[in-house]
């Protein structure tokens, strides 16, 4: 796609206290090109009588910076006159904001009543003073962070046409070498919950698309068994205790789990149906089969095999298509993951001693290296919108969770625990 700065399409002014529908969004930024110009946004402290107003505007600035689409204007750039002006359109001096290089300005008004906090947010284009977003948010005071994340996602939607990921949750494992548990946390590291407490090694967590089921491999009984927990019923509804290693989980749909099982010299990729508690073979052969992932439409399975001597990425049309090799460069390619848009596969390639995150199209073409830090990167996974890739990266001997745009730009390290963190996935 061509490089874009700002462009205008189908302009509809958002009405006060409501969001514009997706089909009428005013799109300013094309984020699917190989590169793009970021938007400079000003977020002065929200109006309000308590600390929460400042906390919300500070968090919004962090969210927008983390998104990769904005340059957030520092407070030192904004003079006192602009900081003190009102939030309504007639009170905003758009020419003054434009003169200091601000493309978009977000104004907010916060009111706290009892245990409830209300935020009214107004987002304007400083070029013509048009309103891009006007919306009221209400939540319990304890939920003010999530409310601010929702505003950040709505602003991202206003300028890109798609929601952001600031309201997302992340599933991952954390711990030491011989003790790993599964955790779930908000994207900013808050509201963390520990989903397993086995004091053992737990691997490959994967949550079903509706969030009802959690699948994982655990050594809690002494060997690597596969477990599926039903959150609705609060019980373990399936355990595979057969001999061998069960690892690499992905969901074909809301109730069908894909996983690999290696026993002796034979490996099998199964599809297990939670409802009927039955499983069927998708691929079986001697050697290693692992890391299964499925295209968004369920028509194609992608996996890793050593059938040609070293780990490489392969694909197979479901149910009975031929197996096709996708990677030929280098002697180690692994950990494939489909984009929800179906247009890209992320994977890991060994390059000059490091393990780097790469992408390719589903036919194996247009392979592109996104990281180049000569360390151990692993487990790349796309966000639900397909615009971000989350992955683990070893820094100073400890794995931490990173996120970047699908084109490799705007790499950031996320903050969760003080332990090593691995195998991250976006959770519903």
Kinemage of the C-alpha trace (Angstrom):
@kinemage 1
@onewidth
@group {chain A} dominant
@subgroup {mainchain}
@vectorlist {calphas} color= white
{ca unk a 1} P 0.000 0.000 0.000
{ca unk a 2} L 1.111 3.555 -0.598
{ca unk a 3} L 2.512 5.685 2.187
{ca unk a 4} L -0.138 8.016 3.583
{ca unk a 5} L -0.320 10.933 5.952
{ca unk a 6} L -3.788 12.300 6.662
{ca unk a 7} L -6.649 11.620 4.307
{ca unk a 8} L -10.360 12.187 4.592
{ca unk a 9} L -13.163 9.781 3.657
{ca unk a 10} L -16.921 9.859 4.227
{ca unk a 11} L -17.052 12.585 6.849
{ca unk a 12} L -19.789 12.223 9.450
{ca unk a 13} L -19.659 14.340 12.588
{ca unk a 14} L -20.101 12.301 15.746
{ca unk a 15} L -23.055 13.436 17.819
{ca unk a 16} L -22.617 14.373 21.425
{ca unk a 17} L -22.640 11.480 23.906
{ca unk a 18} L -22.621 8.803 21.188
{ca unk a 19} L -20.042 7.195 18.943
{ca unk a 20} L -20.192 7.195 15.158
{ca unk a 21} L -21.038 3.772 13.686
{ca unk a 22} L -18.221 1.930 11.950
{ca unk a 23} L -19.608 2.444 8.459
{ca unk a 24} L -19.564 6.213 8.980
{ca unk a 25} L -16.196 6.566 10.705
{ca unk a 26} L -13.985 9.456 9.677
{ca unk a 27} L -10.712 7.749 8.825
{ca unk a 28} L -7.519 9.796 9.115
{ca unk a 29} L -4.737 7.242 9.135
{ca unk a 30} L -3.979 4.244 6.922
{ca unk a 31} L -2.192 1.797 9.224
{ca unk a 32} L -1.846 -1.089 6.785
{ca unk a 33} L 0.981 0.331 4.722
{ca unk a 34} L 4.584 -0.639 5.393
{ca unk a 35} L 5.002 2.693 7.160
{ca unk a 36} L 2.890 5.723 8.031
{ca unk a 37} L 3.090 9.150 9.608
{ca unk a 38} L 2.003 9.261 13.226
{ca unk a 39} L -0.651 11.701 14.409
{ca unk a 40} L 0.361 14.241 17.042
{ca unk a 41} L -2.303 14.395 19.739
{ca unk a 42} L -2.667 16.738 22.688
{ca unk a 43} L -4.333 15.444 25.856
{ca unk a 44} L -4.361 18.226 28.466
{ca unk a 45} L -5.390 17.316 32.006
{ca unk a 46} L -9.084 16.550 32.131
{ca unk a 47} L -11.331 18.951 33.989
{ca unk a 48} L -12.367 17.714 37.411
{ca unk a 49} L -12.148 18.362 41.116
{ca unk a 50} L -10.201 15.299 42.247
{ca unk a 51} L -7.077 13.359 41.366
{ca unk a 52} L -8.899 10.927 39.079
{ca unk a 53} L -9.149 13.567 36.333
{ca unk a 54} L -5.365 13.873 36.124
{ca unk a 55} L -4.871 10.126 36.471
{ca unk a 56} L -7.196 9.470 33.526
{ca unk a 57} L -5.522 11.943 31.204
{ca unk a 58} L -2.078 10.616 32.173
{ca unk a 59} L -3.159 7.035 31.457
{ca unk a 60} L -4.749 8.048 28.166
{ca unk a 61} L -1.455 9.612 27.055
{ca unk a 62} L 0.356 6.351 27.883
{ca unk a 63} L -2.213 4.268 26.011
{ca unk a 64} L -2.051 6.404 22.888
{ca unk a 65} L 1.747 6.342 22.903
{ca unk a 66} L 1.730 2.560 23.314
{ca unk a 67} L -0.664 2.181 20.378
{ca unk a 68} L 2.053 3.202 17.912
{ca unk a 69} L -0.226 5.521 15.968
{ca unk a 70} L 0.285 8.738 17.926
{ca unk a 71} L 2.904 11.150 19.130
{ca unk a 72} L 1.593 12.423 22.462
{ca unk a 73} L 2.423 16.075 23.031
{ca unk a 74} L 4.375 16.694 26.281
{ca unk a 75} L 2.780 19.036 28.811
{ca unk a 76} L 5.726 21.425 28.409
{ca unk a 77} L 4.656 22.076 24.811
{ca unk a 78} L 1.176 23.285 25.782
{ca unk a 79} L 0.965 26.809 27.160
{ca unk a 80} L -1.185 27.787 30.137
{ca unk a 81} L -3.871 29.447 28.019
{ca unk a 82} L -4.556 26.200 26.147
{ca unk a 83} L -4.418 24.152 29.334
{ca unk a 84} L -7.059 26.354 30.944
{ca unk a 85} L -9.533 26.543 28.076
{ca unk a 86} L -12.841 24.677 28.163
{ca unk a 87} L -13.878 21.413 26.551
{ca unk a 88} L -16.757 22.546 24.326
{ca unk a 89} L -16.013 23.257 20.669
{ca unk a 90} L -16.685 26.987 20.955
{ca unk a 91} L -14.144 27.189 23.804
{ca unk a 92} L -11.252 25.550 21.943
{ca unk a 93} L -8.696 27.693 20.078
{ca unk a 94} L -7.972 25.279 17.244
{ca unk a 95} L -5.568 27.592 15.413
{ca unk a 96} L -3.415 27.840 18.537
{ca unk a 97} L -3.298 24.063 18.913
{ca unk a 98} L -2.429 23.735 15.245
{ca unk a 99} L 0.344 26.309 15.544
{ca unk a 100} L 2.255 24.095 18.009
{ca unk a 101} L 1.958 21.053 15.760
{ca unk a 102} L -1.050 19.339 17.353
{ca unk a 103} L -3.195 17.467 14.801
{ca unk a 104} L -5.845 16.198 17.208
{ca unk a 105} L -6.836 17.347 20.688
{ca unk a 106} L -8.747 15.346 23.302
{ca unk a 107} L -10.644 17.217 26.004
{ca unk a 108} L -12.242 15.556 28.999
{ca unk a 109} L -14.508 16.402 31.902
{ca unk a 110} L -14.656 14.110 34.957
{ca unk a 111} L -17.285 14.027 37.686
{ca unk a 112} L -17.386 11.711 40.693
{ca unk a 113} L -20.664 10.950 42.441
{ca unk a 114} L -20.583 8.473 45.269
{ca unk a 115} L -18.943 5.319 43.955
{ca unk a 116} L -19.458 6.252 40.280
{ca unk a 117} L -17.226 8.246 37.984
{ca unk a 118} L -18.370 9.852 34.737
{ca unk a 119} L -16.066 10.931 31.923
{ca unk a 120} L -17.219 13.096 29.032
{ca unk a 121} L -14.651 13.065 26.247
{ca unk a 122} L -14.429 15.286 23.169
{ca unk a 123} L -11.912 14.699 20.372
{ca unk a 124} L -11.386 17.395 17.719
{ca unk a 125} L -9.450 17.758 14.486
{ca unk a 126} L -7.528 20.996 14.931
{ca unk a 127} L -7.336 21.630 11.175
{ca unk a 128} L -11.027 22.410 10.775
{ca unk a 129} L -12.409 22.077 14.310
{ca unk a 130} L -14.547 19.095 13.362
{ca unk a 131} L -15.568 16.715 16.111
{ca unk a 132} L -14.138 13.226 15.693
{ca unk a 133} L -15.592 11.727 18.858
{ca unk a 134} L -17.928 12.769 21.652
{ca unk a 135} L -18.853 10.173 24.221
{ca unk a 136} L -19.821 9.760 27.852
{ca unk a 137} L -18.408 6.895 29.916
{ca unk a 138} L -19.660 5.727 33.320
{ca unk a 139} L -18.069 3.195 35.665
{ca unk a 140} L -17.381 2.413 39.282
{ca unk a 141} L -14.459 4.387 40.664
{ca unk a 142} L -12.450 1.154 40.883
{ca unk a 143} L -12.926 0.670 37.116
{ca unk a 144} L -11.547 4.042 36.019
{ca unk a 145} L -8.545 2.470 34.281
{ca unk a 146} L -10.688 0.237 32.085
{ca unk a 147} L -12.911 3.192 31.276
{ca unk a 148} L -9.849 5.153 30.125
{ca unk a 149} L -8.671 2.199 28.033
{ca unk a 150} L -12.074 2.171 26.325
{ca unk a 151} L -11.651 5.855 25.466
{ca unk a 152} L -8.196 5.141 24.023
{ca unk a 153} L -9.638 2.368 21.852
{ca unk a 154} L -12.429 4.666 20.673
{ca unk a 155} L -9.915 7.361 19.710
{ca unk a 156} L -7.871 4.792 17.797
{ca unk a 157} L -11.055 3.730 16.034
{ca unk a 158} L -11.809 7.345 15.115
{ca unk a 159} L -8.479 7.746 13.287
{ca unk a 160} L -7.945 4.232 11.875
{ca unk a 161} L -11.426 2.797 11.410
{ca unk a 162} L -10.737 -0.120 13.790
{ca unk a 163} L -10.710 -0.483 17.568
{ca unk a 164} L -7.470 -0.501 19.514
{ca unk a 165} L -6.163 -3.124 21.933
{ca unk a 166} L -5.866 -1.086 25.131
{ca unk a 167} L -8.907 -2.846 26.629
{ca unk a 168} L -7.442 -6.257 25.836
{ca unk a 169} L -6.401 -8.971 28.257
{ca unk a 170} L -3.244 -11.068 27.986
{ca unk a 171} L -2.889 -14.759 28.840
{ca unk a 172} L 0.643 -15.945 29.623
{ca unk a 173} L 2.837 -18.171 31.777
{ca unk a 174} L 5.211 -16.792 34.392
{ca unk a 175} L 7.662 -18.208 36.901
{ca unk a 176} L 11.046 -19.864 37.172
{ca unk a 177} L 12.617 -22.804 35.404
{ca unk a 178} L 10.760 -25.481 37.384
{ca unk a 179} L 7.678 -23.523 38.396
{ca unk a 180} L 5.401 -21.869 35.836
{ca unk a 181} L 1.765 -20.881 36.313
{ca unk a 182} L -0.848 -19.365 34.002
{ca unk a 183} L -1.876 -15.733 34.473
{ca unk a 184} L -4.422 -13.384 32.971
{ca unk a 185} L -4.018 -9.594 33.109
{ca unk a 186} L -5.173 -6.397 31.485
{ca unk a 187} L -2.945 -5.142 28.686
{ca unk a 188} L -1.410 -2.541 31.030
{ca unk a 189} L -0.538 -5.208 33.638
{ca unk a 190} L -3.381 -4.340 36.015
{ca unk a 191} L -6.164 -6.629 37.328
{ca unk a 192} L -3.922 -9.667 37.214
{ca unk a 193} L -5.316 -13.055 38.180
{ca unk a 194} L -3.511 -16.364 38.661
{ca unk a 195} L -5.429 -19.082 36.809
{ca unk a 196} L -3.372 -22.081 37.978
{ca unk a 197} L -1.710 -22.772 41.333
{ca unk a 198} L -0.164 -26.200 40.883
{ca unk a 199} L 3.407 -25.353 41.966
{ca unk a 200} L 4.559 -27.207 38.891
{ca unk a 201} L 5.365 -26.491 35.235
{ca unk a 202} L 2.357 -25.344 33.231
{ca unk a 203} L 2.688 -24.667 29.481
{ca unk a 204} L 0.845 -23.734 26.301
{ca unk a 205} L -2.212 -21.962 27.734
{ca unk a 206} L -4.952 -21.192 25.234
{ca unk a 207} L -8.381 -19.717 25.902
{ca unk a 208} L -11.371 -20.515 23.702
{ca unk a 209} L -12.846 -17.656 21.618
{ca unk a 210} L -15.736 -17.144 24.051
{ca unk a 211} L -13.498 -17.312 27.112
{ca unk a 212} L -15.351 -20.333 28.505
{ca unk a 213} L -12.529 -22.885 28.256
{ca unk a 214} L -8.845 -22.780 29.152
{ca unk a 215} L -6.570 -25.487 27.760
{ca unk a 216} L -3.020 -26.047 28.980
{ca unk a 217} L -0.340 -28.659 29.586
{ca unk a 218} L 0.714 -29.247 33.194
{ca unk a 219} L 3.184 -31.512 34.995
{ca unk a 220} L 1.136 -31.327 38.209
{ca unk a 221} L 0.663 -35.134 38.135
{ca unk a 222} L 4.283 -35.788 37.233
{ca unk a 223} L 4.034 -35.915 33.453
{ca unk a 224} L 2.798 -33.554 30.712
{ca unk a 225} L -0.970 -34.040 30.642
{ca unk a 226} L -3.447 -31.906 28.732
{ca unk a 227} L -6.203 -30.235 30.758
{ca unk a 228} L -9.257 -28.222 29.753
{ca unk a 229} L -10.966 -26.130 32.420
{ca unk a 230} L -14.560 -24.954 32.052
{ca unk a 231} L -14.786 -21.503 33.663
{ca unk a 232} L -18.587 -21.528 33.578
{ca unk a 233} L -18.810 -24.775 35.552
{ca unk a 234} L -15.569 -24.159 37.451
{ca unk a 235} L -14.179 -27.641 36.870
{ca unk a 236} L -11.701 -29.626 34.801
{ca unk a 237} L -13.869 -31.069 32.066
{ca unk a 238} L -11.192 -33.011 30.155
{ca unk a 239} L -7.785 -34.530 30.882
{ca unk a 240} L -5.584 -36.403 28.378
{ca unk a 241} L -3.304 -38.604 30.521
{ca unk a 242} L -1.996 -40.791 27.701
{ca unk a 243} L 1.736 -41.361 27.327
{ca unk a 244} L 3.761 -38.680 25.605
{ca unk a 245} L 3.910 -34.901 25.304
{ca unk a 246} L 0.769 -32.872 24.682
{ca unk a 247} L 1.584 -29.285 23.741
{ca unk a 248} L 0.775 -26.478 21.331
{ca unk a 249} L -2.857 -25.464 21.741
{ca unk a 250} L -5.088 -23.486 19.382
{ca unk a 251} L -8.847 -23.256 18.940
{ca unk a 252} L -10.486 -24.133 15.628
{ca unk a 253} L -13.759 -22.635 16.860
{ca unk a 254} L -15.462 -21.886 20.186
{ca unk a 255} L -15.511 -25.560 21.216
{ca unk a 256} L -12.843 -27.398 19.179
{ca unk a 257} L -9.265 -27.525 20.440
{ca unk a 258} L -6.288 -28.311 18.190
{ca unk a 259} L -3.202 -29.783 19.873
{ca unk a 260} L -0.161 -31.906 19.129
{ca unk a 261} L 0.730 -35.190 20.826
{ca unk a 262} L 4.128 -36.870 20.508
{ca unk a 263} L 4.545 -40.407 21.808
{ca unk a 264} L 7.559 -42.507 20.924
{ca unk a 265} L 8.512 -41.877 17.296
{ca unk a 266} L 5.025 -40.783 16.229
{ca unk a 267} L 3.390 -37.362 16.405
{ca unk a 268} L -0.269 -36.535 15.897
{ca unk a 269} L -2.202 -33.289 15.625
{ca unk a 270} L -5.709 -33.787 16.980
{ca unk a 271} L -8.927 -31.793 16.876
{ca unk a 272} L -10.818 -32.332 20.144
{ca unk a 273} L -14.506 -31.367 20.323
{ca unk a 274} L -15.437 -30.214 23.823
{ca unk a 275} L -19.164 -30.789 23.331
{ca unk a 276} L -19.033 -34.402 22.131
{ca unk a 277} L -15.733 -35.151 23.903
{ca unk a 278} L -14.451 -36.793 20.755
{ca unk a 279} L -11.234 -36.252 18.824
{ca unk a 280} L -10.096 -36.824 15.287
{ca unk a 281} L -6.691 -36.968 13.625
{ca unk a 282} L -5.696 -34.031 11.407
{ca unk a 283} L -2.083 -35.067 10.706
{ca unk a 284} L -0.034 -38.058 11.857
{ca unk a 285} L 3.477 -39.160 10.958
{ca unk a 286} L 6.854 -40.198 12.365
{ca unk a 287} L 8.974 -37.393 13.791
{ca unk a 288} L 7.871 -34.128 15.302
{ca unk a 289} L 4.570 -32.350 14.657
{ca unk a 290} L 3.966 -29.309 16.839
{ca unk a 291} L 2.720 -25.713 17.085
{ca unk a 292} L -0.585 -26.141 15.209
{ca unk a 293} L -2.508 -23.034 14.223
{ca unk a 294} L -5.608 -22.683 12.050
{ca unk a 295} L -6.621 -20.039 9.518
{ca unk a 296} L -9.502 -17.779 10.627
{ca unk a 297} L -11.940 -19.507 8.256
{ca unk a 298} L -10.897 -22.949 9.515
{ca unk a 299} L -9.867 -24.123 6.062
{ca unk a 300} L -6.111 -24.490 6.580
{ca unk a 301} L -3.876 -25.981 9.262
{ca unk a 302} L -0.339 -24.631 9.704
{ca unk a 303} L 2.175 -26.514 11.851
{ca unk a 304} L 5.861 -27.302 12.410
{ca unk a 305} L 7.495 -30.573 11.371
{ca unk a 306} L 11.015 -31.981 11.054
{ca unk a 307} L 10.072 -34.215 8.126
{ca unk a 308} L 12.984 -32.769 6.103
{ca unk a 309} L 15.462 -32.928 8.968
{ca unk a 310} L 15.059 -29.546 10.681
{ca unk a 311} L 12.013 -27.702 12.038
{ca unk a 312} L 10.115 -26.000 9.218
{ca unk a 313} L 6.616 -24.566 8.781
{ca unk a 314} L 4.059 -26.479 6.720
{ca unk a 315} L 0.409 -26.068 5.793
{ca unk a 316} L -2.417 -28.438 4.952
{ca unk a 317} L -5.862 -27.690 3.565
{ca unk a 318} L -8.486 -29.208 5.857
{ca unk a 319} L -9.709 -31.846 6.027
{ca unk a 320} L -7.718 -33.911 3.519
{ca unk a 321} L -5.471 -31.588 1.529
{ca unk a 322} L -1.840 -32.180 0.666
{ca unk a 323} L 0.921 -30.960 2.967
{ca unk a 324} L 2.879 -28.004 1.583
{ca unk a 325} L 6.166 -26.644 2.909
{ca unk a 326} L 6.125 -22.879 3.550
{ca unk a 327} L 9.645 -22.101 4.845
{ca unk a 328} L 12.883 -22.921 3.049
{ca unk a 329} L 15.338 -20.323 4.353
{ca unk a 330} L 17.530 -21.380 7.272
{ca unk a 331} L 17.518 -24.588 9.284
{ca unk a 332} L 15.066 -23.584 12.022
{ca unk a 333} L 11.604 -22.078 11.548
{ca unk a 334} L 8.886 -22.546 14.156
{ca unk a 335} L 5.971 -21.158 16.233
{ca unk a 336} L 3.592 -20.101 13.415
{ca unk a 337} L 0.483 -18.047 14.178
{ca unk a 338} L -2.239 -16.874 11.795
{ca unk a 339} L -3.427 -13.288 11.736
{ca unk a 340} L -7.189 -13.053 12.403
{ca unk a 341} L -7.390 -11.275 9.050
{ca unk a 342} L -5.975 -14.365 7.335
{ca unk a 343} L -3.410 -12.365 5.371
{ca unk a 344} L -0.244 -13.092 7.368
{ca unk a 345} L 1.455 -15.810 9.384
{ca unk a 346} L 3.910 -14.810 12.098
{ca unk a 347} L 6.691 -17.267 12.923
{ca unk a 348} L 10.155 -17.587 14.459
{ca unk a 349} L 13.289 -18.042 12.337
{ca unk a 350} L 16.837 -18.686 13.457
{ca unk a 351} L 18.937 -15.930 11.893
{ca unk a 352} L 22.631 -15.351 12.640
{ca unk a 353} L 22.405 -17.033 16.022
{ca unk a 354} L 19.243 -15.230 17.129
{ca unk a 355} L 15.614 -16.302 16.988
{ca unk a 356} L 13.691 -13.534 15.249
{ca unk a 357} L 9.999 -12.788 14.708
{ca unk a 358} L 9.083 -12.882 11.018
{ca unk a 359} L 5.941 -12.769 8.903
{ca unk a 360} L 4.917 -14.302 5.587
{ca unk a 361} L 1.768 -14.637 3.524
{ca unk a 362} L -0.203 -17.898 3.892
{ca unk a 363} L 1.472 -19.356 0.789
{ca unk a 364} L 4.949 -18.776 2.269
{ca unk a 365} L 5.759 -15.723 0.121
{ca unk a 366} L 6.943 -12.249 1.143
{ca unk a 367} L 8.864 -13.398 4.204
{ca unk a 368} L 9.930 -10.433 6.294
{ca unk a 369} L 12.093 -10.180 9.442
{ca unk a 370} L 10.527 -7.906 12.093
{ca unk a 371} L 13.044 -8.195 14.947
{ca unk a 372} L 16.806 -7.969 14.711
{ca unk a 373} L 18.068 -8.073 18.291
{ca unk a 374} L 19.996 -11.375 18.099
{ca unk a 375} L 18.269 -12.815 21.155
{ca unk a 376} L 15.666 -15.507 21.770
{ca unk a 377} L 12.242 -14.292 20.637
{ca unk a 378} L 9.359 -16.730 20.728
{ca unk a 379} L 5.589 -17.334 20.603
{ca unk a 380} L 4.423 -14.531 18.277
{ca unk a 381} L 0.649 -14.058 18.338
{ca unk a 382} L -1.533 -11.525 16.527
{ca unk a 383} L -4.033 -9.260 18.229
{ca unk a 384} L -7.732 -9.766 17.375
{ca unk a 385} L -7.558 -6.803 14.973
{ca unk a 386} L -4.447 -8.192 13.237
{ca unk a 387} L -2.491 -4.953 13.660
{ca unk a 388} L -0.243 -6.019 16.544
{ca unk a 389} L 2.012 -8.944 17.352
{ca unk a 390} L 2.696 -9.948 20.942
{ca unk a 391} L 5.697 -12.162 21.691
{ca unk a 392} L 8.251 -13.095 24.347
{ca unk a 393} L 11.810 -11.816 24.172
{ca unk a 394} L 14.799 -12.719 26.330
{ca unk a 395} L 16.497 -9.722 27.903
{ca unk a 396} L 19.270 -10.222 30.427
{ca unk a 397} L 18.478 -13.901 30.676
{ca unk a 398} L 14.805 -13.274 31.514
{ca unk a 399} L 11.871 -13.572 29.113
{ca unk a 400} L 9.538 -10.589 28.957
{ca unk a 401} L 6.436 -9.921 26.880
{ca unk a 402} L 6.781 -7.431 24.042
{ca unk a 403} L 4.328 -5.966 21.565
{ca unk a 404} L 4.842 -4.330 18.181
{ca unk a 405} L 2.878 -3.341 15.134
{ca unk a 406} L 2.483 -6.016 12.460
{ca unk a 407} L 5.149 -4.272 10.353
{ca unk a 408} L 7.732 -4.378 13.168
{ca unk a 409} L 7.402 -0.753 14.249
{ca unk a 410} L 6.842 0.623 17.756
{ca unk a 411} L 8.298 -2.220 19.817
{ca unk a 412} L 7.401 -1.973 23.508
{ca unk a 413} L 7.999 -4.163 26.559
{ca unk a 414} L 4.890 -4.757 28.656
{ca unk a 415} L 4.952 -4.865 32.454
{ca unk a 416} L 3.315 -7.808 34.239
{ca unk a 417} L 5.279 -9.779 36.849
{ca unk a 418} L 8.825 -9.778 38.207
{ca unk a 419} L 9.349 -13.313 36.863
{ca unk a 420} L 10.149 -14.689 33.453
{ca unk a 421} L 7.051 -14.461 31.200
{ca unk a 422} L 6.394 -16.615 28.156
{ca unk a 423} L 3.790 -17.855 25.649
{ca unk a 424} L 1.578 -14.726 25.579
{ca unk a 425} L -1.771 -14.648 23.823
{ca unk a 426} L -4.557 -12.127 23.533
{ca unk a 427} L -7.518 -13.384 25.526
{ca unk a 428} L -11.231 -12.750 24.863
